[in-house]
Amino acid sequence: MSRSIPQYSIVVKRDACEAERFAAKELQKYLYKSLGKNFPFFDERVDKFSPEIIVGFGARGVELTNEYQSLLGEEGFVLKPLSDGNYLVAGATARGTIYGVYTFLELTVGFKAYTRTVEKVDKKDQLIFPDREIIQKPDFEYRDPFFSCAFNADFAVKNKINLGWANIPDRMGGGMKFFSGSHTLRILLPSHVYYNDHPEYYALVDGERTPDQPCLSNPQVFEIVRENLIKQIKQNPECKIFSVAQNDVDVFCQCDKCKKIYAEQGSASAIYLTFVNKLIDSIKDEFPNVLIHTFAYRHTRVAPKNLVPNDRVIVRLCNIECDWSRPFTELAKDQSSATYEFVNNLKEWGKITKRLYVWDYAVNFWNYLLPFPNLYQMAENIKFMHKMGVVGMMQQGNYTYNGGAALDQLKSYLVARLTWNVNENPREIITEFCQNVYGKGGKYIVEYIDLLTNAVKEHKMTLYDNADAPYFSVELADKCAKLFEKAKELATPSEWERLDKESLSVDYLRIVLIEDDKIRSQQVDEFAKKLCKYGINEIAEKAALDDTLNFMKEHRYANQRFPRYDYLRY
């Protein structure tokens, strides 16, 4: 049974940090929005004069016990009615306390932050407190919807995601601060500095040295990388995670020393793991809290036979070769598929790695605006990967400035919800999001998602499909357009704008399916105006917008282009 608190105050400990005070102010702000009452906020130097919501441990003698420290970790929190009539909202850290406040608001006044600009707070006559202790902690230690629409500290904190790209300041609880999280050996061992004088520092491929990858069995390479890594750490003391990872080129060293390690361990990952284990061990005394990130990607996807990553090494497994048309567990039944291989890689790394992260994908890189209906599959995959021991989850989408359509905002929100709690119902999350972001017409966007999801079920869906993929058709595009038309008819002006931007996906699909070159070219010009209206300047990864628009004009399906990375060598 719940209990009603007619009047109360918000209190923090005397020496509360800025982040704890931020949490209390957020609580005060949103309770006012819901109840229309301004509840006093102060620290414990003020005598108690009403029932209190205690924000953070330490105030009014409510201390952080060893039991709670163990239960909550760095980001968990407890919501708890106290015997003296007060109520506790607290984490073992300030970040946990902030997350606790937003969850308390969700449970009491229906608070949700669906996007940067769309929030919900229910109007209430009174505040009903949960009448039982609630303890939560995240299912993943790292939670990263890698879409530009999620690169916002306010959105990130309210949705309990700790991605580094949001630059969450300490006053808002901070996040997982990467100095780097990608392909970095080209920076730690720059070829323009060393290659001409020391080609032996670089990979031997087909009998010749290439600057594309290093030779990690060379002892001088270790010393240079170590020296440059230490410089990075000293110059960026606010960062916890530093990447020492292969370049984004699918070659690896074939010198005798490297080949011997591959042969002994059954994988090219062995040389990288040996290297980063040695690195982290060499800096552990000087930098005891630093973590090193490395990849299991392309030629390093297979786990070594006998090596085990140091507990302070993050291994991030990438699945760029997979199919996303159905959940991985279904697709992996085909033993000839790349998804089958990925699931096996996942199992093997999961057996040996304390900090196994996954770099998963949620967008079509060749066509950012082309529908990539993976929402329900993504939900199942996140739950499966958690079960397999993954503790860090990144879903890479359109990370360009101002993002795009392709349901990016919904995907960001869905990833946030599911990486905190894998057992949330994805259908309910999607439906609620559409209702609140798109209004009365949101039901048609749910129908649109279902239509696309069903269209890809019997086909393969990869990150580089074009509109000539078998799951796309003129008939499908027309059905999608009609659903948006219905949704817009019911929309308020702000909802209409959101729908109009989201409908860019359908516009793109319809245009590239047009067979007549002249008509398609005219439609592209109109489409370009709409892109400009919404500030979208990239619709294919790392390709100039004008080039992409010309491809759309010149070739049906926009499927004839220069090789994607010809002009972007690492």
N, C-alpha and C positions, 0 to 999 in steps of 0.2 A: 504494500500500500504506500502511495506517495504522500508527502506532507507539504502543506502550503506554508511559505514563509512570507508574511505580509510586508515586512520591512527589514532591511539588512544593510550592512556596510561591506566594503571590500578592503581587505587589509593585507599588507606585506610586511616582512620583517624590517627591522630598523635599518640594516645595512643592505637592503635589497639592491641587486645589480640593475643596470639599465634595462636588460631584457626582461627581468621579472616585473619591473614597473611597466614596461610596454605591455606585458600580458594582462596586468590589472587594468590598464587603460583601455585595452581592447574589450575586455569584459564589460567595463563600465559603458563604453560606447554602444556596443550592440544590445546590451540590456535596455539602454535608453531607447534605441530604435524600436525595440519590441514592445516595451511596457510604457514608454513615455515618461519614465521617472528617472531622475538623476540620483543614483545611489552614491553616497560618499566614498571616496577612496583616500586612504591615508596609510601611514606605517604604524607599527605597534606602539610608538611613543604616545599615541592618542589612546585614552582610556576607552574600553569597550562600552558602548551605549546601546547596542542593538545586536541581534544575531549577525554573524559575520561570515563572509566567504573568504577563507584564508587562501591566498594565492602564493604558492611556493612553500616549501618546508622552512621552518625556522621561526615563524611568527607565532606568538601566543603559546610558546612552549611546545609546538608540534614539530618534533625533530625528525630528521631522516634517519631511520633505523637501518641496521645492516641488512635486515630482511627486505626492506623496500629497495635499498640500493641494489641488491641482487636481482630482485624481481623486475625492476624498471629499466636498468641499464642506462644508456646515454639518452634515449629518446622516449621511453615509456612514461606513463603517468598514472596517478591514482585519483579517482573522484570518490569522496567518502563523507557521509554524514558523521559528525562527531557527537559524543555523548553530551557535550555542553550546549548543544543547539547550533554550533557553528558547522560550516561545511568546508571541506578541504579539496582544493584543486592544486595538485603539485606533482612535479617530476623530480627525479634525482638530479637533473640539470635544468638550467633555465630554458633550454629548448624544449625539454619534456614538459615543463610547466606551460609554455606557450601552446604546445599541441593540446595539452589538457584543457586549456581555456576554450579553444575552438571546438573541441569535442563536447565540452560542457554546454556551450552555446548551441551546438547542433542538437543535443538531446533535450534541451529545455525550451529553446525558442526557434528551433528549426533552421538554424543558420547553415547556409551553404554558399560557397564561392565557386560558381560554375566556370567562370572565365575571369579575365582581368576586370571586366566591367559589369558583369551580371552576377549579382548576389541576391540571396533570399533571406529574409528574416520575418518570421510570422508575428503578427500582432497578437499580444497576449494581455489578459487582464491581471494575471498573477503568475508568479514564477513557481513552478512545481519542481522541486528537487528530486533527482533519482534517490530512492530510499535504500539503496544497497551500495556496497563498495564495488566500484568498477575499476579494473586494472587493464590497461592496454599497453602493448608495445608493438612495434612494426614487425611484419613478417620478413621484410628485407632491410638490411642495414643501409643500403644505398638505393634510392628511388628516383629514377631519372626519366621523365617523359621529355625526350630530346627534340622538342618542337619549339620554334621561336616564341609561340604564344605562351609557353610555360617559363620562358626566361624572364621572369618577373618576380621579384622578392615577395611582394604582397600576395600574389596568387600562390606561390610556392609554399609559403609559411602557412597560409590558411588551409592548404590541402595536405600539409604534413609531408611534403617532398623536400629532399635535401640536396638536390642537384647543384653542382658547383656553378653551372652556367647562369643561375639566377642571381649570383653575387649577393646572397643574403647577408646583410650586415650583422655584426655581433649583437647590436641592440635589438634585433629581431630573432635572436637565437642562433644565427649562423647556419652553416650547412657543411657538407663534405667538401672541403676546399682542395681541389686538384690544382697543382701548378700546370700539369699536363695530363692528358688521359688518352692520348692517341699515338700515332707513329712518330717516334722521337729520336731514334738512333741517327737519323740524318742531321739532327740538331746537336746531339751529344758527341757525334763524330763527323763533323761537317766535311764533306768531300772536297769542297773548294779550298779548305785549309790543308788537308793531309794527302789527298789522292795522288797528286803529281809526284811528290817526293816519297810517298810511302804507299804504293799500290798494294803492298802485302797486308795492309790494315783492312782490306776490303775483300769481298767474296770472290772466290775462284769459281767461275762458271764456264763450262765448256773449254777449259784450259786457259781462260783469260780472266784477269781481274776486272771487276765491275764496281763502280761506286754505289750501285743500287742498294747493296746490303753490306754490313761489316763482316769481318772474319772474327768471330767471338772467341776462338781458341788462341788468338794472338795475345800474349801477355801485355803488350804495349797498348792494345785497344782497351783492355780492362783499366789500365791506369789513366788513360785519357778520359774515358767515360766516367770513371769514378771522380776525377778532378772536376769535370764539368758538372756532374751531378751535385757535388758538394757546393759548388758555386751557386747553383740554382736554389738549393736548400737554404743557404745562408742569406741569399738575396730575397727570399720569399718565406720568411718565418711564419707567416699566417697560414701557409699551406701545409697540408698533412700528407698528400699523396703526390708522388712524382713518377712519371712514366719512363720506363726503359723498355722500349718495345720496337719490334721490327718495322722497317719501312713498308709502305703500302705498295710493294712490288713483289710479285710471286716468284722470287728466286732465292736461293740460299747457298751458302758456301759449300764447295765440294773439295776443299783441300783435305789432305790425308788426316790431319788431326780432327777436323770437324766430322768427316765421314766415319771415323772410328767411333765417335760418341753416338752418332746416329745409329750405327749398326748395333752397338751395345744396348741402346735404349729403345730402338724400334721407331724413332720419330725425330724429326728435326727440332721439335720442341725441346729436346734434351739440352741442346747447346745453349738455348736462351735461358732455360730454367737453371742450369748450372751457373750461368753468368750472373743472373739476378740474385740467386741465393748467396753467391760469394759477395756480391755488392752489399746486400742488406746486412750480412754478417760483418762486413768491414766497417760499416758506419753505425752499428748498433749502439756503441758506447757514447758517441758524440751526438747522435740523433735518435734517441730511444723511441720516439713516438712517430717517426716517419714510416710510411708504407710505400712500397714500390709496386707499381702497376705494370703488367706485361700482358701480351696477347697470346691466345691460342687461336690462330687465324690462318686460313688457307693452309700453307705447308706446315704449320705448327699446331694444327687442330688436334692431332692425335696425342694423347697423354703418354709420357715415357713409361717404360716398364717398371723401373725401380726408384726413380727419383721422386722426392716429395717436396713440394714448395714450402719454403719457410712460412711460418704463421703470419709474418708481416709482408708477405708477397700476395698481391691480388692477381689472380689469373683470370683474364676476361676472355671467355670463349665467344667467338663470333660465328654466326650461321648464315652468312651472306648467300650461300649456295642453295638454301632451302626453298620450299614451296609453302605458301601461306593460305592456300585455298581451304584447307581444313585443319583441325588441330594436329599438332605434331604427332600425338600418340596414334592418330588414325593413319596419317601419311607414312609413318615409320613401319607400318605393316608390309610395305613394299620394300623388300630388302635390297633392291637395286637403286633405291632413291637416295638423294643427298640428305633428305630428312632422316632416313634410317641411320646414315653415318653420323649425323649430328647427335641424334639421341644416344648412340653408342659413345660418342666423344663425351657427352654430358655425363653419362654414367661413370665412365672411367675417371674423368677429372673430379667428379663428385666424391669418389672414394678416397682421394689423396689430398684434397685442397680445402683448407679452412675458409679461405676467402675466395670462393668461386663466384665470379660475376658473369653475366651474359650481356652481350651487345646484340640485341634483337632489332628487328626492322619493322616499320609500320607505314611505309610509303613507297610509291613507285619513283625511283630516282631519275629515271629517264623521262618521266612525265609527272611532275609533282601534282598537277591538277587532275590527272586521270584517277577515277575512283579506285581505291585500294581497300575493298571491304573485308577487313580482317578483325573487326571488333570482337565478335564472339569467339573466333579462333584465338585471338590474343588473350582473352580472359582465361580460356582453358589452358593455353600454353604457360601463362604466368603461374597458374596454380600447379601445373605439372612440374615446372622448373623449381618452384619452391620445394616441392616434395623431393626433388632430386638433389637438394642440398645447395642450391644457388642462393646467395645472400645479397647479391647486388644486381639490380635489374635496370637496364637502359633500353628504352624503345626509341630507336632513332626514326625521326620523321623529317619534315621539311623544316630545317633549321635556319633558313634564309630570313633576312630582315622582313618583318611584316607578314611572314608566313604565307599561307595560301588557304585554299578550301580543303577538299578531300577529308572533311570531318576532323581536321587537326585539333580543334578545340575540344571536341568530344573525346578524342583519343587521349589527349593530355589529361583530361579529368578522369577518364576511366582508368588510366595507368596509375594516377595518384591514388585513387580509391583502392584498387586491387593490390598495389604493392604495400599498402599499409595493412590490408586485411584481404587475403586471397579468397576468403569465403563469402565476400559480398556477392550479391546477385547481379550479374552484368546486365540482365534484361531490365531490372528495376533501375539501375544507374542510368542506362541509356534512355529509358522512357522518361524518367524524372528530368534529366538534362534537357531533352528535347521540349518537354512541356514548359520548362522555365526559361529557356533561352529563345525558343521560337514561338511560344505562346500557344494559342488554340490550334494553330496549324502544325504544332509539333508532332501530332499523331501521323501526319503524312511523311515526316522525315523518318520516323520509326519505320513506316512502311517502305520508304525508299531504301533504308539500310537492309531491311529484310529482303527486298527485291534483289539488291546487288549481292547479298550474302548467298542467296540461293543460286544466283547466276554462275558463281564461280565454283560451286561445290563439286561439279563433275569434271573440272578442268584443273590444270596447273596454273598457279598464279605466282609470278616471280617479281623481283624488284625492277626488272627492265623490260616488262611487256609493253607493247604498243597497242593501239586501239584495234589492230587486226587480230588480237588475241581472240580465241574462239568463244570466250564468254561475253564479248561485247557484240552489239548489233545495233542497227538503226532503230529497230523495234524497241530494244531495251532503253536506248537513249530517249526515245519519245515518251515512254512510260515514266521515266525518271523526271523528264521536264514537266509532264502533266501533274505529277505529285508536288513539285515545287510551285506550280501555278496555283494549285488548291491551297497550299500552305500560305502563300502570299495574300490570297484573298481574305484570310482571317487575321492577318498580322497588323499590329500597331506599327507606326512609322519606324521605331527602333528595331522591332522584330523583323520588319520587311528588309531593312538594311542588312541584318545578319543573314537572312535567307538569301538575299541577292548575292552577297559575297560567297556564301556556300554554294550557290548554284553555278558558280564559275566552273566547277567540276563537270557539270552536265553540259554547259556551254562548250567547254573544251572537247568533250567526247563527241558531241553532235557535229562540231565543226570539222574535226579531223576525219570523221566518217563520210563527209560530203565527197561525192565522186567527181563532180564538175569542178575543174581547177578555178575557173573564173568566179563561180559562186563562192567557193571555199575561200578564195583570196579576199573577196569583199567582206565575208563574215569575219575573217581574221582581223581586218581593220577595225571593225566594230568591237570585237573582242578586246583588242589592244586598248581601246578607250576605257573599257570597263576595268581592265587591269590597272590602268593609270588611276582611275577613280579610287581604287582600294589600295593603292600604293604597292602593288605587287610587281617586283622587277626581276624575278627569276622563276621560271616554270620548268626548268630542267637543270639538274644539279651541275653547278659550275659551268654553265653555258650562258652567254650573253642573251638577254631577252630578244633583241632584234634578230639574232641568228635563229633562235627557236621559232619566232614568228614567221621568218622566211621559210624554215623547214615545213611549217604547217601549210604555207601557201604552195610550196613547190611539190610536195609529195603527200598524197593521201595517207592517212594514218601517221604522218610525220615520222615515218620509219626509215628514212634514208638520211643519215647524218655522218659527220666525221667521227672517228673513234673518240670515245668520251674523254680519254686521258692523254691523247696525243700531245696536247699543249700544256699538260700539267705533270711533268715528270717530277718525281720526288728525288 
